[in-house]
């Protein structure tokens, strides 16, 4: 998942972002509500984690404004304000779940995954398929022709993005945005290197190629239109 964490407390934010990253997710962080709203409005996140007490723009105002044009992206509120009336206020503002601080990291992760599963039923399936390639986005598993494919974290994120856009040209910039945080500074041909390794895993040894290079444009995953003609 690509997640946006809106948290102004540096210690709490760093702890949570590190745990989510180690769990295999891509995490961007905003330290105030205004920046959080701007990033969330880009529509690139699978879920948001929002604190209530934020500088510039408080968490509930952020959520209300986002819900004016985005009714699907799951939002989890994490807050030290945790009375029943406060949780009700958060739900009425538009969040999908509300967890009071202090919290257990395992519960945060479980709630995020549950929210995304519920959203998937409305917006997209968690099991994606192109030809004989199957990608289970929630279980983080991929297989082709029934054979499991072992992928590193970044490879899986890239494959997930490509399969969600099957049949479409995906540029290097789009892949960089999908799999790396905003403060990452790419060096050399890092996208090409990852795509090369990904192609070795999902195409080599199978009867047809699914991952194509589109010269001058980027990459595409699509079902083979005709039998392969060799390398």
N, C-alpha and C positions, 0 to 999 in steps of 0.2 A: 504494500500500500504506500501511496505518497500522502503524507500527513502534514498538516499545518498546526504548529503549536503556538498559541498566543499567550505568552506568559512573561510578565515583567521581572519576576524574581529570578535572578541569574542562577542561583544555586539550584532552586527547584526545577527551573527550565533545563539546565544542563543535565541534571540527573535523569529527567524524564526523556529528553532527546537522546541521550546516550543509550538508555535501556531500549527504546524503540528502534534505534539504529542497529543495536546488537541483535534485535529480534528479526532483523531482515527488512526493515522498512526505511523509506527515504523521508527525512524529516526536515522541513523548513521551520524557522522560528521567527516570530515577530515579538518585539518587546513592548509594543503599545497597540491600542485598539485601532488606531487609524491605519497604521501599516498592515495590521492583521486583516482589516476589511479590504484594503486594496489588493492584498495577495489572494484572499479568499475569493474575491470577485472574478479572478481570472478563470475559475472553474476547472482547475487542474488537479484538485485534491480529492482523494477518496474519503477523507474525514477530517474534521477540525477538532482540536482540543482548545478550549477557551477558558481562561480565568475570568472571574467577574470583576475584580478590582484591577483595572488597567489604567495607565495614564492616557491622556488625550481623549480617548473614547472608551467608555466602560464596556464590559463584556456583553451585557444584555442589549445595549444599544447597537453594538456591532452585529449581534445576531438578528435583531429586528430589521436592521437595514439590509443585511444580506438576504433575509427571507423575502424581501420585496421582489427579488428577481431570481432567487435560487431556493427552491423549496425541497430539493432532494438531498444535497450534500449532508451527510450525517454530522451532527455537532454534539460533542460531549463537553459539558461544563465541569470544570474542576475548581472548587472554591472552598475557602474556609467558612463561608457563609452557608450553613447547611441545615437550617431549621426547615420544618415542613413547608411553611409559608414561602420560604426562599426557593425551595425546589419547585413549588408550584409556579412561582413567578418565572423561573427559568424555563419551565415547560411552556408556559403561556407565551413567552418571548419567541419560542421556536426551536429550542434545543431538543435533541432526541433522548438524551440521558443526562443525569446530573449526579455527580459523585463528590461527596464532601471530603475535604482534607482533614487530617492526614489519610492517605489512601495506601493500599497495597498495589505495587506495580502490576502484579499478575491480574488483579481485578480490572485495572485500566485497560490492559491489553485485551482481556476477555470481552469487556464492554465494547471496545472499538470494533473487534471482529464481529460481534453480534449485530452492531448497528449496520456495518457494511453488508453483512449477509441479508439483513432485512431490506436494505436499499437495493441490493442486487435483484431481489424478486420483482422490484418495480422497474428498475432502470436497465439491468443487464444480468445475464446469467453468470454464475461464478465458474462454470465449466465452458470453456471456449474451444472451438475446433476448426481447423483448417485442413482439409484433406484427411490424412490419417494421423495428423498431429493434434493432440489433446492437451490443453493447459487448464489445470484446476487452480484458479487464482486464490482461493481461500486456503486450500491445503498446500499451496506452493509446490505443486508437482507438475511435471510435464512428461509426456510419453509420445512415442510415435510407433504406429503399427503394433501397439501393445508392449513396446519395449520402453522401460523407464529411462529417462534422460536426466543425468545428474548435472545441475546447474548451480553456479555460484550466484550469490545474491544479485549482483549487478546484471548478470546474464538473464536471470529470471525477470527482472524488472523490464529490461529491454524487450524480451520475448513477449511478455504480457502486453506491452504497449503496441508492438508490431501486430500481434494477433488481434487486438481490439480494433486495429485499423487495417485489417486484412483487405487486400485489393486496392489500397491507397498508397501513394508515395509518401514515405515518412522521411523528412530531412534530418540531417545530422543535428541541427539545432533543436529540433523537436525531441530527438532521442536524448540529447544532453539535458534538456529541461525536464524530461520525464524521470531520469535516473540519477541526477546529481542535484545537490542543493544550489541555491542561488549564489552562494559565496565561493563555489568551486571554480577554479581557474583551469580550464582544460589545457593540456600540454600535448603538442604533437597530434598524432592521428589516433587519439584514445578511442574514439567511436569506432573507427575502422578496425582497430585491434580487437575490441570486444565483439564486434560483428563477425570477424574472422573466426574467433573461438566458438561463438554461438553457431555459426554455419557448420563447423566441423562436427558439432554435437547433434544437430537436428537434421542434417542432410547427408553427411558422409555415411556410406553403407546402406543407404535406402535407394529405392528405385527411381526416385525423382527429386528434383530440387524445389524447395518451397521458398527459401530466402533468396531473393534476387537483388542484385545491385542495379540501380537505375542510373546510368552514367549522367553526371552533371546535376543530379537531383537528390539522390539518397538511396533508400532501400524500400523493399516491399515484400510482404509475405502474401502468397496467393496459392490457390490450388493449381496444380500443373494442368496446362491446357492441352498438352500432348505428350507422348512418351519422350523421355530424355534422348538427346542426340550426342551424348558424350560430354566430356568436360569442356 
